[in-house]
C-alpha cells in the first residue's frame, strides 16, 4: 500500500496526541471550525495533488488551534516571485 501525502498536517498533529486527547480533539475541532464531522474528516484526508482545498479561514483556525505559525499547516511550501518582480519582467518583454 502506498503512503499518500496529505496536503495538510492535520493528521500529523492529531496522531501525536494521547488517545484520550485525540478522541476529544476529533469531537471538539469540527465544532470550533463550524463544520460537520464528515467535512472535518474530508479536510484531514485531502491529498497533496487534489484540487479540493480547505477555506482559508478554516486553515487559519487550524493553525491557531495547533499553535502553528502561519503557513505551517501545509505540507508543501508555496513559492512565488513578488509582484513587483513579475511586473518588471513583463515590462522588459514589451
C-alpha positions in Angstrom: 0.0 0.0 0.0 1.4 3.4 -0.9 1.6 6.1 1.7 -0.2 9.1 0.2 1.0 12.5 1.1 -1.7 14.8 2.6 -2.0 18.4 1.7 -2.2 19.5 5.3 -0.5 18.3 8.5 -3.8 17.8 10.4 -3.3 14.1 10.9 0.3 14.5 11.9 -0.7 16.8 14.7 -3.7 14.7 15.9 -1.7 11.4 15.8 0.8 12.9 18.3 -1.8 13.3 20.9 -2.6 10.8 23.6 -5.6 8.6 22.7 -8.0 10.4 25.1 -7.0 13.9 23.8 -7.2 12.6 20.2 -10.8 11.5 20.7 -11.7 14.8 22.4 -10.0 16.8 19.7 -11.9 15.0 16.9 -15.1 15.8 18.8 -14.2 19.5 19.5 -12.4 20.7 16.4 -15.4 20.4 14.0 -17.5 22.5 16.4 -14.8 25.2 16.6 -14.5 25.2 12.8 -18.3 25.2 12.4 -18.2 22.2 10.1 -19.7 18.7 10.3 -17.6 15.7 11.4 -17.7 14.4 7.9 -16.3 17.7 6.5 -13.6 17.6 9.1 -12.6 14.1 8.1 -12.6 15.2 4.5 -10.2 18.1 5.4 -7.9 15.6 7.1 -7.7 13.4 4.0 -7.1 15.9 1.2 -4.1 14.7 -0.8 -1.3 17.0 -1.8 -2.3 17.0 -5.5 -6.0 17.2 -5.0 -7.9 20.2 -6.3 -10.0 20.2 -3.2 -8.9 22.6 -0.5 -9.8 24.0 2.9 -11.2 27.5 3.0 -8.5 30.0 4.2 -10.4 31.0 7.3 -10.5 27.3 8.4 -6.8 26.9 7.7 -6.1 29.9 9.9 -8.3 28.4 12.7 -6.4 25.0 12.4 -3.1 26.8 12.7 -4.3 28.7 15.8 -5.7 25.5 17.4 -2.5 23.6 16.7 -0.3 26.6 17.8 1.4 26.7 14.4 2.9 29.7 12.6 1.1 31.0 9.5 1.6 28.6 6.6 2.9 25.7 8.7 -0.2 23.5 8.3 0.5 22.9 4.6 2.8 20.0 3.7 4.2 21.8 0.6 5.8 25.2 0.6 4.4 27.7 -1.9 6.8 29.9 -3.7 6.2 32.9 -5.9 8.1 35.8 -7.1 7.0 39.2 -5.7 4.5 41.0 -7.9 6.9 43.9 -8.4 9.5 41.5 -9.9 6.9 39.8 -12.1 5.7 43.2 -13.4 9.3 44.3 -14.2 9.9 41.1 -16.2 6.7 41.7 -18.1 7.7 45.3 -18.8 11.1 44.1 -20.1 9.4 41.8 -22.6 7.5 44.6 -24.2 
